[in-house]
Amino acid sequence: MSATAPELAQLELLAQTDELVERLRRWAEPESPWQPMNRCRALVRRLLARVETLRIRLEAPLVVATFGGTGTGKSSLVNALVGRDVTRTGRQRPTTTRPVLIVHPEVELESLGLPLDDFEIARIEAPILRDIVIVDCPDPDTSETDSPGSNLARLHALLPHCDVLLYCSTQQKYRSARVGDELFEAATGCRLLFVQTHAECDADIRDDWRHQLSGRYEVPEMFFVDSLVALKEQAAGQRPSGDFSRLLDVLTTQLAAAERVRIRRANLIDLVHGALESCRRQLAGRQPDVEQLEAALEEQRRNLVAKLTRQLRDDLMVSRNLWERRLLASVTQIWGFSPFSAVLRFYNGLGNFIASMSLFRARNTAQMALIGVLQGGRWLKSRRQQDQAEERLRQVDAFGLDDNLLRESQFVIAGYVTSAGLDPSLVEEASLDSLRDQAARVEEQFLGDAGRRVDEIIGELAVRNSGFFTRLRYEFLFLVYVGFVLYRVGKNFFWDSFLRELVAGPVERTLPMLSLEFYVAAGVFFLLWTGLLVMLFTRRLRRGLSGRIESLAADLAQARLSRGLFPELERACRDVGLQVTRLEALAETVREVRRQIAVAPGLGAIVAPAEAAAAGT
């Protein structure tokens, strides 16, 4: 069982890598209205194409390429590694102008996945070439530009196919910024070996070189070699000595066939890690613009809701008097018969009562007919007011969005859309049409029309204002005055006039009966007291009704803009946030896999490409 444990762990890591690649593919497939996201997805799609290339040559020999500035002894190192002269050497000018591919005679070149037409191919029978192939690369510090057919273009074309870079440098070249920049671009997705050449004439600068590379690269080991001496030793049938011997051991053991899958998988994870970190850095730089756009959308929506609320409230308040009468009628109906409810009924029908009193003034049939016509006109006017109120409710329910308001918001939002890098068509005319259609759908889906909502509000308020304690309070206050007047009249009529004399005996003076002035004053105060109670009660009803009408106006406005001012644009912003979150999850998975994957000791690698690039700038 223990013998299969490494194989099982290998299969688990491969399955984890396959799952990660599939998640990347799903993330990169859809198009986004956000241009930075599209650029990142294009990068990931290019990465996936390279992943497929790595899959094809998973079992092929590792591609080891020499990399370094002009005159750093790359070609001499290649000759020494294979034990014979296969490439031209030189120190002062670029000697290798076309990459040379050195392979074992038994290697199938097609399995390497390399653009073979761009190489000079040398088949050499050498022990080191049984598990690897070696590429002698052009110099990265050439004076040529990266134009088609140039040495630099050839170098950039072949580096993505390399698994390991032998980075060669000398005492004079190890601080070259041009070479360092090219190495950093090429190192993502590769293992690294650092070799200082010209050991026969240069001082050992490995400590300073390691310090210079720290922060950007993992540098577990450096080799200080003399390629010419190593080549002579092999020509004499001797095993090379010193650091060159250790370099050969690394290339023959740690890059052996058993390590191919592990190294390529580690390179793949590094490549994915570098791409995702680059995407995260790009998106993080542009995401604040999207957040500002979302804030602007919410602000515009709130402003429009406030304007709609005010307009709807003003439109609804026009018929408030009619609804107050309906509310008062509902309250008295629930209240039932009682002294104060009778007063409320009388107050609610006061206009009709006053009009009906004119019938008593009629002296003949013509006057009665005239008064009937006036009463009929009054009834028709009341009915017309009620119909107008209902029509106004229907208009409120179908209240549309003012195009001027929408265009004003569109103009404001368009600037934020451009800054955020989103598709400008999301705020063009089509979005206004969509919003109008949305308003129509909301009208159909809204919970009843405004008239029914008003009926519900009147019913709820009638029940609330007809509670036991409310009725008890107003009935008590009303009857207190009535009881006081009745007590005062009864006491004067019965007790003061004759009962006191019968009960207590003769009195010096009998109090007179209350005069008419008392009853007039009592009647006036009765009207004032009753009017005060009616005013307080109707004020209570009016305040509750006004508050509920404002709430209804706010609900209507919110319902019409429940999906936002520009729903397609808001959906795009939410999708941006979702995709960035998914990218963060992918990046975290890659970091975890990267920590789990162990490669052969002695091989270096790039460290945190995104952070290193930021530090370099």
C-alpha positions in Angstrom: 0.0 0.0 0.0 2.9 2.4 0.8 4.4 1.8 -2.6 1.3 3.2 -4.3 1.0 6.3 -2.0 3.3 8.5 -4.1 1.4 7.5 -7.3 -1.9 8.3 -5.6 -0.6 11.7 -4.5 0.6 12.3 -8.0 -2.8 11.4 -9.5 -4.6 13.6 -6.9 -2.4 16.6 -7.9 -3.0 15.9 -11.6 -6.7 15.8 -10.9 -6.5 19.0 -9.0 -4.6 20.6 -11.8 -7.2 19.4 -14.4 -10.0 20.8 -12.2 -8.2 24.1 -12.0 -7.8 24.3 -15.7 -11.5 23.5 -16.3 -12.5 26.3 -13.8 -10.2 28.7 -15.7 -11.8 27.7 -19.0 -15.3 28.3 -17.7 -14.2 31.7 -16.2 -12.6 32.8 -19.5 -15.4 31.7 -21.9 -18.1 34.4 -21.6 -17.7 37.9 -23.0 -18.1 40.8 -20.6 -19.2 44.4 -21.1 -16.2 45.4 -19.0 -13.2 45.9 -21.2 -10.6 45.1 -18.5 -12.3 41.8 -17.8 -12.3 41.0 -21.5 -8.5 41.7 -21.7 -7.9 39.4 -18.7 -10.0 36.7 -20.2 -8.1 37.0 -23.5 -4.9 36.5 -21.5 -6.3 33.4 -19.7 -7.5 32.0 -23.1 -3.9 32.4 -24.4 -2.7 30.7 -21.3 -5.1 27.8 -21.8 -3.7 27.4 -25.3 -0.2 27.1 -23.8 -1.6 24.6 -21.2 -2.8 22.4 -24.1 0.7 22.5 -25.6 2.2 21.4 -22.2 -0.3 18.6 -22.0 0.7 17.4 -25.5 4.3 17.2 -24.6 3.8 16.1 -20.9 6.0 13.0 -21.4 8.5 14.5 -23.9 12.0 15.3 -22.8 12.4 18.6 -20.8 13.5 21.6 -22.9 16.5 23.2 -21.3 17.5 26.6 -22.8 20.6 28.7 -22.2 19.7 32.3 -21.4 22.1 35.3 -20.9 23.7 38.3 -22.4 26.2 38.6 -25.2 29.5 37.0 -24.4 28.4 35.2 -21.2 29.5 31.8 -22.5 26.2 30.2 -23.3 27.4 28.4 -26.4 30.6 27.3 -24.6 28.4 25.9 -21.7 26.3 24.0 -24.2 29.4 22.5 -25.8 30.7 21.5 -22.4 27.4 19.9 -21.4 27.3 17.6 -24.4 31.0 17.0 -24.4 31.9 18.3 -27.9 31.8 21.4 -30.1 28.3 21.8 -31.5 27.8 25.6 -31.5 30.1 28.5 -32.3 31.5 30.5 -29.4 32.5 34.1 -29.0 32.8 36.8 -26.3 32.5 40.2 -27.9 29.6 40.0 -30.3 26.4 37.9 -30.6 27.6 34.5 -32.0 24.3 32.6 -31.8 21.9 34.4 -34.2 19.6 31.4 -34.8 18.7 29.1 -32.0 20.4 25.7 -32.0 18.4 22.6 -30.8 20.6 19.8 -29.6 18.8 16.5 -29.2 19.5 12.8 -28.8 19.2 10.8 -32.1 16.3 8.7 -30.6 14.2 11.7 -29.7 11.1 12.3 -31.8 11.2 16.0 -32.5 7.5 16.3 -33.1 6.8 15.4 -29.5 8.6 18.5 -28.3 6.0 20.9 -29.7 8.7 23.3 -30.9 8.6 25.4 -34.1 11.3 23.3 -35.7 11.7 25.5 -38.8 13.2 28.2 -36.6 16.0 26.0 -35.3 19.3 24.6 -36.4 19.0 21.0 -35.3 22.0 19.0 -34.0 21.6 15.3 -33.1 24.3 14.3 -30.7 24.8 11.0 -28.9 25.5 12.2 -25.3 24.4 10.8 -22.0 22.9 14.1 -20.8 20.6 14.2 -23.8 18.7 11.0 -22.9 16.2 12.9 -20.7 16.5 16.5 -21.9 17.0 18.6 -25.0 19.2 21.7 -25.0 18.5 24.9 -26.8 21.3 27.5 -27.4 19.3 30.7 -27.5 20.0 34.0 -29.2 21.1 36.9 -27.0 18.4 39.0 -25.3 20.6 42.1 -25.2 20.9 42.4 -29.0 20.5 45.9 -30.5 17.7 44.6 -32.8 14.1 45.4 -32.1 11.4 42.8 -31.6 10.5 42.7 -35.3 9.4 39.7 -37.3 12.5 37.6 -38.2 14.8 39.3 -35.7 16.9 37.3 -33.2 14.9 38.9 -30.3 11.6 37.8 -32.0 13.0 34.3 -32.3 14.0 34.3 -28.7 10.5 35.5 -27.6 8.9 32.8 -29.8 10.8 29.9 -28.3 11.0 30.8 -24.6 7.3 29.8 -24.0 8.2 26.2 -25.0 11.1 25.9 -22.5 10.8 24.1 -19.2 14.1 25.1 -17.6 16.3 28.2 -18.2 20.1 28.0 -17.6 20.7 31.6 -16.8 24.3 32.4 -17.6 26.1 35.5 -16.5 29.6 36.9 -15.8 31.3 39.4 -13.5 30.6 42.0 -16.2 27.0 41.1 -17.1 25.2 40.0 -14.0 23.9 43.6 -13.4 22.6 44.1 -16.9 19.1 45.6 -16.6 18.2 44.6 -20.2 19.0 41.0 -19.6 17.3 41.1 -16.2 14.1 42.5 -17.7 14.0 39.8 -20.4 14.7 37.1 -17.8 11.8 38.3 -15.7 9.4 38.2 -18.7 10.6 34.7 -19.6 10.9 33.1 -16.1 7.2 32.7 -15.4 6.4 29.1 -16.0 10.0 27.9 -16.0 12.4 26.4 -13.5 15.7 28.3 -13.2 19.4 27.3 -12.9 21.9 30.2 -12.2 25.4 29.7 -13.7 28.3 32.1 -13.4 30.7 31.3 -16.3 34.3 32.4 -17.1 35.5 31.0 -13.8 39.1 30.9 -15.3 39.3 34.7 -15.3 36.4 36.2 -13.3 36.0 36.7 -9.5 33.2 34.8 -7.7 30.3 37.3 -7.6 27.6 34.7 -6.6 26.9 36.3 -3.2 26.2 39.7 -4.7 24.4 38.2 -7.6 22.1 36.2 -5.2 21.4 39.4 -3.2 20.5 41.2 -6.4 18.1 38.4 -7.4 16.5 38.1 -4.0 12.9 39.2 -3.8 12.2 38.3 -7.4 13.5 34.7 -7.6 14.0 31.6 -5.5 17.8 30.9 -5.8 18.5 27.7 -4.0 22.0 27.2 -5.6 24.4 28.8 -8.0 27.2 27.2 -10.1 30.6 28.8 -10.8 32.0 27.0 -13.9 34.7 27.0 -16.5 33.2 25.6 -19.6 36.4 25.4 -21.6 38.2 23.4 -18.8 35.2 21.1 -18.5 35.2 20.4 -22.3 38.9 19.6 -22.2 38.4 17.3 -19.3 35.7 15.4 -21.1 37.8 15.3 -24.3 40.5 13.6 -22.2 38.1 11.0 -21.0 37.9 12.6 -17.5 34.8 13.4 -15.5 34.5 17.2 -15.1 35.4 18.6 -11.7 34.1 21.3 -9.4 30.8 23.1 -9.9 30.5 21.8 -13.4 30.2 18.3 -12.1 27.5 19.3 -9.7 25.7 21.0 -12.6 25.8 17.8 -14.6 24.4 15.9 -11.7 21.4 18.3 -11.4 20.7 18.1 -15.1 20.9 14.3 -15.2 19.2 13.4 -12.0 16.8 16.3 -11.1 15.7 16.7 -14.7 15.4 12.9 -15.3 12.4 11.3 -16.9 10.8 10.7 -13.5 10.8 14.4 -12.8 9.2 15.6 -16.1 5.6 15.6 -15.0 6.4 17.2 -11.7 8.5 20.0 -13.2 6.0 20.7 -16.0 3.1 20.7 -13.6 5.0 23.2 -11.4 5.8 25.3 -14.4 2.1 25.2 -15.4 1.0 26.3 -11.9 3.6 29.1 -11.9 2.4 30.2 -15.3 -1.3 30.2 -14.2 -0.3 32.0 -10.9 1.5 34.7 -12.9 -1.4 35.2 -15.3 -4.0 35.4 -12.5 -1.9 37.8 -10.4 -1.5 40.0 -13.5 -5.3 39.9 -14.0 -6.0 40.6 -10.3 -3.6 43.6 -10.4 -5.3 45.0 -13.6 -8.8 44.5 -12.3 -8.0 45.8 -8.8 -6.8 49.0 -10.5 -10.1 49.5 -12.4 -12.6 48.2 -9.9 -12.8 51.4 -7.9 -14.2 53.0 -11.1 -16.9 50.4 -11.2 -17.7 51.0 -7.5 -18.0 54.7 -8.2 -20.4 53.8 -11.1 -22.5 51.7 -8.7 -22.6 54.5 -6.2 -23.7 57.0 -8.9 -26.4 54.6 -10.1 -27.8 54.3 -6.6 -27.6 58.0 -6.1 -29.5 58.6 -9.4 -32.1 56.0 -8.4 -32.6 57.6 -5.0 -33.0 61.1 -6.6 -35.5 59.8 -9.1 -37.4 57.9 -6.5 -37.6 61.1 -4.4 -38.9 63.1 -7.4 -41.4 60.5 -8.3 -42.5 60.2 -4.6 -43.2 64.0 -4.5 -45.1 64.0 -7.7 -47.2 61.0 -6.8 -47.9 62.4 -3.3 -49.0 65.7 -4.7 -51.3 63.9 -7.2 -52.7 61.7 -4.5 -53.2 64.6 -2.0 -55.6 66.4 -4.4 -58.4 63.9 -3.4 -57.5 63.8 0.2 -60.7 65.5 1.4 -62.9 62.9 -0.4 -60.9 60.1 1.3 -61.2 61.8 4.7 -64.9 61.8 4.4 -64.8 58.1 3.3 -62.6 57.3 6.2 -64.9 59.1 8.7 -67.9 57.2 7.3 -66.0 53.9 7.7 -65.1 54.8 11.3 -68.7 55.7 12.3 -69.9 52.5 10.6 -67.5 50.4 12.7 -68.2 52.5 15.8 -71.9 51.8 15.7 -74.5 53.9 17.4 -73.2 56.1 20.3 -73.5 59.7 21.2 -70.1 60.8 19.7 -70.5 58.6 16.6 -73.9 60.4 16.0 -72.0 63.7 16.2 -69.4 62.4 13.7 -72.2 61.3 11.3 -73.8 64.7 11.6 -70.5 66.4 10.9 -69.8 64.2 7.9 -73.3 64.9 6.4 -73.4 68.5 7.5 -73.3 69.8 3.9 -76.3 67.7 2.9 -78.1 68.6 6.1 -77.7 72.3 5.5 -78.9 71.9 2.0 -81.9 69.9 3.1 -82.9 72.6 5.5 -83.6 74.9 2.6 -86.7 72.7 1.9 -88.4 74.2 4.9 -88.0 77.6 3.3 -90.0 76.6 0.2 -93.3 78.4 -0.1 -94.6 76.9 -3.3 -94.1 74.1 -5.8 -91.8 76.2 -8.0 -89.4 76.9 -5.1 -89.4 73.2 -4.1 -88.6 72.2 -7.7 -85.8 74.8 -7.8 -84.3 73.5 -4.5 -84.6 69.9 -5.9 -82.6 71.0 -9.0 -79.9 72.5 -6.7 -79.8 69.4 -4.6 -79.5 67.3 -7.8 -76.7 69.5 -9.0 -74.9 69.2 -5.7 -75.2 65.4 -5.9 -73.9 65.4 -9.5 -71.0 67.6 -8.4 -70.2 65.2 -5.6 -70.4 62.3 -7.9 -68.2 64.0 -10.5 -65.6 64.7 -7.8 -65.6 61.1 -6.8 -65.2 60.0 -10.5 -62.4 62.5 -10.9 -60.7 61.1 -7.8 -60.9 57.6 -9.2 -59.6 58.7 -12.6 -56.8 60.4 -10.9 -55.9 57.2 -9.1 -55.9 55.3 -12.4 -53.5 58.0 -13.8 -51.3 57.7 -10.7 -51.2 53.9 -11.2 -50.1 54.3 -14.8 -47.6 57.1 -13.9 -44.8 57.0 -16.3 -41.1 58.0 -16.1 -40.3 61.4 -17.5 -37.9 61.0 -20.3 -36.2 64.3 -19.4 -35.4 62.9 -16.0 -34.1 59.7 -17.6 -31.9 61.5 -20.1 -30.5 63.7 -17.4 -29.5 60.6 -15.4 -28.3 59.0 -18.6 -26.0 61.9 -19.2 -24.5 61.7 -15.7 -24.1 58.0 -15.7 -22.5 57.9 -19.2 -19.4 59.6 -17.9 -19.0 57.0 -15.1 -19.5 54.2 -17.6 -16.7 55.5 -19.8 -14.3 55.9 -16.8 -15.1 52.4 -15.6 -14.5 50.8 -19.0 -17.9 49.4 -19.5 -19.8 49.1 -22.7 -21.4 52.6 -23.5 -24.3 50.9 -25.2 -25.7 50.0 -21.8 -26.8 53.6 -21.3 -27.9 54.4 -24.8 -31.5 54.8 -26.1 -32.2 51.1 -25.9 -31.8 51.2 -22.1 -34.5 53.9 -21.9 -36.9 51.8 -23.9 -36.1 48.9 -21.6 -36.9 51.0 -18.6 -40.2 52.1 -20.1 -41.1 48.4 -20.7 -40.1 47.6 -17.2 -42.4 50.3 -15.9 -45.3 48.8 -17.8 -44.5 45.3 -16.4 -44.4 46.8 -12.9 -47.8 48.3 -13.4 -49.2 44.9 -14.3 -47.4 43.1 -11.4 -48.0 45.7 -8.7 -50.2 44.5 -5.9 -53.5 46.0 -7.0 -54.0 49.5 -8.4 -53.7 52.7 -6.4 -57.5 52.8 -5.9 -57.5 49.5 -4.1 -54.5 50.5 -2.1 -56.4 53.6 -1.0 -59.4 51.4 0.0 -57.1 49.2 2.0 -55.5 52.2 3.7 -59.0 53.6 4.6 -60.1 50.2 5.9 -56.9 49.8 8.1 -57.1 53.3 9.5 -60.8 52.9 10.2 -60.2 49.8 12.2 -57.2 51.4 14.0 -59.2 54.5 15.0 -62.2 52.5 16.1 -60.6 50.6 18.9 -62.2 50.3 22.3 -59.9 52.7 24.1 -60.1 55.3 21.4 -63.9 55.1 21.5 -64.0 55.2 25.3 -61.8 58.3 25.4 -63.8 60.4 23.0 -67.2 59.2 24.3 -66.2 60.0 27.8 -64.9 63.5 26.9 -68.1 64.2 24.9 -70.5 62.9 27.6 -68.6 64.7 30.4 -69.9 68.0 29.1 -73.4 66.7 28.3 -73.6 65.1 31.8 -72.5 68.4 33.4 -75.2 70.4 31.6 -77.8 67.8 32.4 -76.7 67.7 36.0 -76.8 71.5 36.2 -80.3 71.7 34.7 -81.7 68.8 36.7 -80.3 70.2 40.0 -81.8 73.6 39.3 -85.2 72.2 38.2 -85.6 69.6 40.9 -83.4 70.2 43.8 -83.2 73.9 44.0 -86.8 74.5 43.2 -88.7 72.2 45.6 -86.9 69.0 46.5 -84.5 70.7 48.9 -87.3 72.3 50.8 -89.1 68.9 51.1 -86.0 67.2 52.3 -84.2 69.8 54.4 -87.2 71.8 55.5 -88.0 75.5 54.9 -85.2 77.5 53.3 -84.7 81.3 53.4 -84.7 81.7 49.7 -85.7 79.4 46.8 -83.3 79.6 43.8 -84.9 80.8 40.6 -85.1 78.7 37.5 -82.2 78.9 35.0 -82.8 81.7 32.5 -82.7 81.4 28.7 -79.2 83.0 28.7 -77.9 79.8 30.5 -79.3 77.6 27.8 -77.9 79.8 25.1 -74.5 79.8 26.7 -74.7 76.1 27.3 -75.6 75.5 23.7 -72.7 77.6 22.5 -70.2 75.9 24.7 -71.7 72.5 23.6 -71.0 73.4 20.0 -67.5 74.6 20.8 -66.7 71.5 22.9 -68.2 69.2 20.3 -66.4 71.0 17.6 -63.1 70.7 19.5 -63.5 67.0 19.9 -64.5 66.5 16.3 -61.5 68.6 15.2 -59.1 66.5 17.4 -60.5 63.3 16.1 -60.6 64.3 12.4 -57.0 65.7 12.8 -56.0 62.3 14.1 -57.6 60.7 11.0 -56.1 63.3 8.7 -52.6 62.8 10.1 -52.8 59.0 9.7 -54.2 59.3 6.2 -51.5 61.8 5.1 -48.8 59.5 6.4 -50.2 56.5 4.7 -50.6 58.4 1.4 -47.0 59.4 1.5 -46.0 55.8 2.2 -48.2 54.8 -0.7 -46.5 57.3 -3.0 -43.0 56.1 -1.9 -44.1 52.4 -2.5 -45.4 53.2 -6.0 -42.1 55.0 -6.8 -40.0 52.2 -5.4 -42.0 49.6 -7.3 -41.4 51.4 -10.6 -37.7 51.6 -9.9 -37.3 48.3 -8.0 -34.8 47.1 -10.6 -32.8 50.3 -10.7 -32.5 53.2 -13.1 -30.5 51.2 -15.7 -31.1 47.6 -14.9 -28.8 46.2 -17.6 -26.0 48.4 -16.4 -26.6 47.4 -12.8 -26.6 43.8 -13.8 -23.3 44.3 -15.5 -21.8 45.9 -12.4 -23.0 42.9 -10.3 -21.5 40.5 -12.8 -18.2 42.3 -12.6 -18.2 41.9 -8.8 -19.1 38.2 -9.2 -16.4 37.5 -11.8 -13.8 39.3 -9.7 -14.8 37.2 -6.7 -14.5 34.0 -8.8 -11.1 35.2 -10.0 -10.0 35.7 -6.4 -11.1 32.2 -5.6 -9.2 30.8 -8.5 -6.1 32.7 -7.5 -6.4 31.4 -3.9 -6.7 27.8 -5.3 -3.6 28.3 -7.4 -1.6 29.7 -4.5 -2.6 26.6 -2.4 -1.7 24.2 -5.2 1.6 26.1 -5.7 2.4 25.6 -2.0 1.6 21.9 -2.3 3.7 21.1 -5.4 7.3 20.4 -4.6 10.0 20.3 -7.3 13.4 19.0 -7.3 15.8 20.8 -5.0 18.4 23.0 -6.6 16.0 24.5 -9.2 15.0 28.1 -8.8 11.8 29.9 -9.8 10.2 33.3 -10.0 8.7 34.6 -6.8 5.2 36.1 -6.7 5.3 37.7 -10.2 2.7 40.4 -9.5 4.4 41.6 -6.2 7.8 41.4 -7.8 6.7 43.5 -10.7 5.1 46.1 -8.5 8.2 46.3 -6.4 10.3 46.7 -9.5 8.3 49.6 -10.7 
